[in-house]
């Protein structure tokens, strides 16, 4: 009967739609798959004529622009796994960037703030102070004008881009014995996730987030090669999300600070420098610091316990490269909350976001204010009862987003710095 044929056509079309949707519902790291993606995803076979270098034949004007062709999407105002930057038009004045990856959103680099009155002191928080200033001509990301070199190192700001940290060809891989190399055993899949397969005798997995390892030098800058391999770390598969209900826990194992020191050696105590804060795999929590972290809930509230004390606002390294343990710890459902012990350590990312944040120096929270929460709410210029030295030019919505949508009620009515999570002074 005609109507039966019509129903069948509708059912078949709906089934095709579901299959199509399922194909694109796969984790968005599928393009890289722990290693190199399709060549034509980044390069044009016959050249583009861009100024970057005809020999590279990139599809963007420079390496950063080529990456952002996939990792920034105009019109997207919600967290999406593959996105690491919010476009200009999607974050007008007073509105924050949208992406909530553990590394942060590069859109904060385009958010500058001024505040203050003579009685309170003037303040200035330029966007270029909010994180790593990637260079991307096509997307208006510019070099850091105030710092020609990496703090604590010699990498030139004018050459800094996504591929300064991430190997675009994904050559680094983790083998079954835990070692890392650039060849031999082929990469079967990403090794970044708690759902990633384990390496075997004849199949490796990609290193964490395609980071460059020992000997890495980008084709865009012929400088000193890296001396440290990527860290042992595992991310939950669902990682770009609000944390108003539960934390996104990346299981950091060991080696993060040492990897950061590839470009910032003196900040980790390298030649001619000193640590600005103790950090690294060899700097373990004392029993007192671990106890402070586990007890601290909020200002004036030290009733926490080690089973539930973890906070992704102040993450730490577990002090292990045991991937079974790391995979069992990473998660976003709220069920993986144990705090540190004396095998744990502070790392660079305990206080900083890897990409950018709403605060100076890519800090996870505002270190230049006496209160993070004031009179029970996040400070903002749209609350005229809050002193400008606390709101610091941000709206309440922008401040909320720096806390990844955690309600102010998660903290004390007059919440002070999260440095106290380890130091428990208040």
Buried (B, 14 or more C-beta within 10 A) or exposed (E): EEEEEEEEEEEEEEEEEEEEEEEEEEBBBBEBBBBBBEEEEBBBEEEBEBEBEEEBBBBBBBBBBBBBBBBBBEEBBEBBBBBBBBBEEBBEEBBBBBBBBBBBBBBBBBBBBEBBEEEEEEBEBBBBBBBBBBBBBBBEBBBBEEEEBBEBBEBBBBBBBBBBBBBBBBBBBBBBEEEBBBEEBEBBBBBBBBBBEEBEEEBBBBBBBBBBBBEBEBEBBEBEEBBBBBBBBBBBBBBBBBBEEBBBBBBBBBBBBBBBBBBBBBBBBBEEBEBEEBBBBEBBBEEEBBBBBBBBBBBEEBEBEBEEBBBBBBBBBBBBBBBEBBBEBBBBEEEBBBBBBBEBBBBBBBBBBBBBBBBBBBBBBBBEBEBBBBEEBBBBBEBEEBBBBBBBBBBBBBBBBBBBBBEBEBBBBBBBBBBBBBBBEB
